[in-house]
């Protein structure tokens, strides 16, 4: 199969797409364009091992740098796409070069969200390798105030404590991670950080962060409370990088809208990863999934679609977070409002919490039970429905896999 495919974005979605194209027999030209100066790497390591300095970047690469040339994949690092013309099937690069394409994948990822009033000094964000040195230097100067109790903010807090530094977290919602995990698990996360000397203040609406002098910052809430620190990290999520797609006239709504097989509104143009708002048949709506594993799976699935070989099995979002040596795993959509069945003990940090909707398993969160989490992913994908008592009382979760078939798209 010949032709020319251009992939915009060299994160895990774009890199996986390039690798999948080659492993699936595509013999045409592949150009992988990445804005960062590095070969594709494992971004989850940024807030953990790379920030802590316990692992070098070379050990976090998705592939060795020689792999890309050896696989005849043209990797253009430090390069951006400045213009996209879907009518002509061409992209313009920051190098001044113009490339035609038969198929195009937009895997432009997301950009760290910033506060409206964000001073230029002593307030950081963390999205990639380029942000690490400044944040590590900030941690060395004194206490770090972390704005946001999502995965990045909490992982950084744990890393700071591991480095011997001080951290405090302010959070706009009612509890850490409470937008993605049940309340009971959010409380576990809160207690875990408290045990390690990190206080999390919830329901905090900041008016902004000011630099009080050359040695510190102060954050002020609408109710008058203040927090002082040597520096601050804003970790309040990320916005999809849709600028290129928007100027090209693609349909956008909290990400580039794609169907179940990653087609955008423009012929021959696909999107995957953090930038894509994919139609999920099981949920019957477009959703943007920002987990690393999902981006990897989407990159592979998008590549298959570009080759006219779309996958039919439903990919269930899943991910993990390691904090203070505790590995929290999650799958599906474990929204806090679902009916919750806990197998094991949250207090003992040995459990799987199953989120149910009318007996159907829609999400799961686990600590210390990786095998159960893998089983839960299969059950969610298969559309498993059982009485609540079965979910709670089955001797093994795998017993409930009987007669479950994968959901087809």
Order of alpha helices (4+ residues) and beta strands (2+ residues): beta-alpha-beta-alpha-beta-beta-beta-beta-beta-beta-beta-alpha-beta-alpha-beta-alpha-beta-beta-beta-beta-beta-beta-alpha-beta-beta-beta-beta-alpha-beta-beta-beta-beta-beta-alpha-alpha
